[in-house]
Amino acid sequence: MTDRQHRLVLVQRAYTRQGRSAVVVLEGWDAAGKGGLIRRIAWATDPRALRVWSIGAPADGERREHWMQRFWQRVPRSGEIAVFDRSWYGRVLVERVEQLTEEAAWRRGYAEINQFEQTLTDEGVRLVKLFLDISMETQFERFRARFDDPTKRWKLTEEDLRNRARWEEYEKAHKDMLKHCSPPAAPWVTIDANHKRTARIAAFDAIIEAIGRDVDVEPPEALPLIKAFFDGR
């Protein structure tokens, strides 16, 4: 894992020097390991050029705007990498399953999402989307581990249990999301996350492949004046 973290650092430094930007989208089941993966990305990278967005329900002010507006506001600036812990896909996942949005609206969401992502990639933003997939049994084991550990029990919520009770509905929504929103320019990568370490390695590989492709990570030569200054010492 350490060598992959080092490679990600090289890619991030190249992005900073070259003014590139990238978006990493993480979706998946509750307890699939999104938080652990984000921590390992954050440990390895420069926080000044990393933005992590944890997406929940929209704030009151955001409800009065177009539903995509809050995501446009979080698009990374030049030289930055943004990681989304859940994302605009909530429109076709939780809003669909929990009936928070009318059916016509969430069905329209597939096309709106594809258009949004096409605009990002057309503007040169690298986009990698990872779906962390686990079995119902694995989720139960991880929920149990959280419950048994007083320092982690706070992470287990009633909402987690309600979502689990609607497993089949979320499973259908996940399948439709992967089917309708995986164009060549922004395909989904499904990660088998039943084993945490293997999943993290696969996720790092997918991220580095997507955002590091054709990126020159070699450090630049020193500027002539700076080189002359140190050569003369």
C-alpha positions as CSV (number, residue, x, y, z in Angstrom):
1,M,0.0,0.0,0.0
2,T,2.9,2.4,0.8
3,D,4.2,2.3,-2.8
4,R,0.7,3.1,-4.1
5,Q,0.4,6.1,-1.7
6,H,3.8,7.3,-2.9
7,R,2.7,7.1,-6.6
8,L,-0.5,9.0,-5.7
9,V,1.7,11.7,-4.1
10,L,3.7,12.0,-7.4
11,V,0.5,12.3,-9.4
12,Q,-0.9,15.0,-7.0
13,R,2.4,17.0,-7.2
14,A,2.2,16.8,-11.0
15,Y,-1.4,18.1,-10.9
16,T,-0.3,21.0,-8.8
17,R,2.5,22.0,-11.1
18,Q,0.6,21.5,-14.3
19,G,-2.7,23.0,-13.1
20,R,-4.7,19.8,-13.6
21,S,-7.8,18.8,-11.6
22,A,-9.5,15.5,-10.8
23,V,-12.6,14.2,-9.1
24,V,-12.9,10.9,-7.2
25,V,-16.4,9.8,-6.5
26,L,-17.0,7.1,-3.9
27,E,-20.4,5.4,-3.6
28,G,-21.3,2.1,-2.0
29,W,-23.1,0.3,0.8
30,D,-23.0,1.5,4.4
31,A,-19.8,0.1,6.0
32,A,-18.3,-0.7,2.7
33,G,-15.1,1.2,3.6
34,K,-15.3,4.6,2.0
35,G,-14.1,6.4,5.2
36,G,-11.1,4.1,5.6
37,L,-10.1,4.6,1.9
38,I,-10.5,8.4,2.2
39,R,-8.2,8.5,5.3
40,R,-5.5,6.6,3.5
41,I,-5.8,9.0,0.5
42,A,-5.6,12.0,2.9
43,W,-2.6,10.5,4.9
44,A,-0.6,10.3,1.7
45,T,-1.4,13.6,0.0
46,D,-0.9,17.3,0.5
47,P,-4.0,18.6,2.2
48,R,-3.6,22.0,0.6
49,A,-4.5,20.6,-2.8
50,L,-7.0,18.0,-1.6
51,R,-10.7,18.6,-1.0
52,V,-12.9,16.0,0.7
53,W,-16.6,16.5,0.5
54,S,-18.9,14.4,2.6
55,I,-22.3,14.7,1.0
56,G,-25.5,14.4,2.9
57,A,-29.0,15.9,2.6
58,P,-29.0,19.4,1.1
59,A,-29.1,22.4,3.5
60,D,-32.2,24.6,3.5
61,G,-30.6,27.2,1.2
62,E,-29.5,24.5,-1.2
63,R,-33.1,23.2,-1.5
64,R,-34.1,26.5,-3.1
65,E,-31.5,26.0,-5.9
66,H,-31.2,23.5,-8.7
67,W,-30.2,20.2,-7.2
68,M,-26.9,20.1,-9.1
69,Q,-25.8,23.6,-7.9
70,R,-24.2,22.4,-4.7
71,F,-22.0,20.0,-6.7
72,W,-20.9,22.7,-9.2
73,Q,-19.8,24.7,-6.2
74,R,-17.5,21.9,-5.2
75,V,-15.8,21.2,-8.5
76,P,-12.1,21.3,-7.8
77,R,-10.0,24.3,-8.9
78,S,-6.9,24.1,-11.0
79,G,-4.3,22.0,-9.2
80,E,-6.7,20.3,-6.9
81,I,-8.1,16.8,-6.4
82,A,-11.6,16.5,-4.9
83,V,-12.9,13.4,-3.3
84,F,-16.6,13.0,-2.8
85,D,-17.9,10.7,0.0
86,R,-21.2,10.1,-1.7
87,S,-22.2,12.5,-4.4
88,W,-24.7,13.7,-7.0
89,Y,-25.7,10.0,-7.3
90,G,-27.9,10.5,-4.2
91,R,-30.5,11.7,-6.7
92,V,-30.9,8.2,-8.2
93,L,-30.1,6.3,-5.0
94,V,-31.3,7.5,-1.6
95,E,-33.8,10.1,-3.1
96,R,-35.2,7.4,-5.3
97,V,-35.5,4.6,-2.6
98,E,-36.7,6.9,0.2
99,Q,-39.1,8.6,-2.2
100,L,-37.7,12.0,-1.5
101,T,-38.0,13.0,-5.1
102,E,-40.8,12.3,-7.6
103,E,-40.2,9.5,-10.0
104,A,-40.0,11.7,-13.0
105,A,-37.3,13.8,-11.4
106,W,-35.0,11.0,-10.4
107,R,-35.4,9.3,-13.7
108,R,-34.4,12.5,-15.4
109,G,-31.5,12.6,-13.0
110,Y,-29.6,10.0,-15.1
111,A,-29.4,12.3,-18.1
112,E,-28.6,15.3,-15.9
113,I,-25.7,13.4,-14.2
114,N,-24.3,12.3,-17.6
115,Q,-24.4,15.8,-18.9
116,F,-22.7,17.2,-15.7
117,E,-19.9,14.6,-15.9
118,Q,-19.5,15.1,-19.7
119,T,-19.0,18.8,-19.1
120,L,-16.3,18.1,-16.5
121,T,-14.4,15.7,-18.7
122,D,-14.7,18.0,-21.7
123,E,-13.1,20.7,-19.5
124,G,-10.2,18.4,-18.8
125,V,-11.2,17.3,-15.3
126,R,-10.2,13.6,-14.7
127,L,-13.1,11.7,-13.2
128,V,-12.9,8.3,-11.5
129,K,-16.0,6.7,-10.0
130,L,-15.7,3.8,-7.5
131,F,-18.6,1.7,-6.3
132,L,-17.6,-0.2,-3.1
133,D,-19.6,-3.4,-3.1
134,I,-20.1,-5.7,-0.1
135,S,-22.4,-8.6,0.8
136,M,-25.2,-8.3,3.2
137,E,-23.3,-10.7,5.5
138,T,-20.2,-8.5,5.5
139,Q,-22.2,-5.4,6.3
140,F,-23.8,-7.2,9.3
141,E,-20.3,-8.2,10.6
142,R,-19.0,-4.7,10.3
143,F,-22.1,-3.3,12.0
144,R,-21.6,-5.8,14.8
145,A,-18.0,-4.8,15.1
146,R,-19.0,-1.1,15.4
147,F,-21.6,-2.0,18.0
148,D,-19.1,-4.0,20.1
149,D,-16.5,-1.2,20.1
150,P,-17.5,1.7,22.3
151,T,-15.2,4.0,20.4
152,K,-16.9,3.2,17.1
153,R,-20.5,2.7,18.2
154,W,-21.3,6.3,17.4
155,K,-20.8,5.5,13.7
156,L,-23.7,3.1,13.7
157,T,-27.0,5.0,13.2
158,E,-30.7,4.1,13.0
159,E,-30.6,5.2,9.4
160,D,-28.0,2.5,8.7
161,L,-30.5,-0.1,9.9
162,R,-33.3,1.4,7.9
163,N,-31.2,1.3,4.8
164,R,-30.3,-2.3,5.4
165,A,-34.0,-3.2,5.7
166,R,-34.4,-1.9,2.1
167,W,-31.4,-3.8,0.7
168,E,-33.2,-5.1,-2.3
169,E,-34.5,-1.7,-3.3
170,Y,-31.0,-0.2,-3.0
171,E,-29.5,-3.1,-4.9
172,K,-31.9,-2.3,-7.8
173,A,-31.0,1.4,-7.6
174,H,-27.3,0.6,-7.7
175,K,-27.7,-1.7,-10.7
176,D,-29.7,1.0,-12.6
177,M,-27.1,3.6,-11.7
178,L,-24.2,1.5,-13.0
179,K,-26.3,0.8,-16.2
180,H,-27.4,4.3,-17.0
181,C,-24.4,6.4,-15.9
182,S,-21.3,4.6,-17.1
183,P,-20.3,6.2,-20.4
184,P,-16.8,5.6,-21.9
185,A,-15.6,9.0,-20.6
186,A,-16.7,8.3,-17.0
187,P,-17.2,4.6,-16.4
188,W,-17.9,3.1,-13.0
189,V,-15.3,0.8,-11.4
190,T,-16.9,-1.8,-9.1
191,I,-14.6,-2.7,-6.2
192,D,-15.2,-5.9,-4.3
193,A,-14.9,-4.5,-0.8
194,N,-15.6,-7.6,1.3
195,H,-11.9,-7.7,2.2
196,K,-10.7,-4.2,3.3
197,R,-7.0,-4.4,2.4
198,T,-7.6,-5.9,-1.0
199,A,-10.3,-3.3,-1.7
200,R,-8.1,-0.4,-0.7
201,I,-5.3,-1.7,-3.0
202,A,-7.8,-2.1,-5.9
203,A,-9.2,1.4,-5.3
204,F,-5.8,3.0,-5.2
205,D,-4.9,1.2,-8.5
206,A,-8.1,2.4,-10.1
207,I,-7.5,6.0,-8.9
208,I,-3.9,6.2,-10.0
209,E,-4.7,4.6,-13.4
210,A,-7.6,7.1,-14.1
211,I,-6.0,10.3,-12.9
212,G,-2.4,9.4,-13.6
213,R,-2.8,8.2,-17.2
214,D,-0.5,10.2,-19.6
215,V,0.6,12.5,-16.8
216,D,4.3,13.4,-16.5
217,V,5.2,12.9,-12.9
218,E,8.9,13.5,-13.3
219,P,10.0,16.6,-11.3
220,P,11.0,19.6,-13.4
221,E,14.5,20.8,-13.7
222,A,15.5,23.7,-11.4
223,L,15.2,27.2,-13.0
224,P,18.6,28.4,-14.4
225,L,18.9,31.2,-11.8
226,I,18.3,28.9,-8.9
227,K,20.6,26.2,-10.3
228,A,23.3,28.8,-10.8
229,F,22.9,30.1,-7.2
230,F,23.5,26.6,-5.7
231,D,26.2,25.6,-8.2
232,G,28.2,28.6,-7.1
233,R,28.2,27.6,-3.5
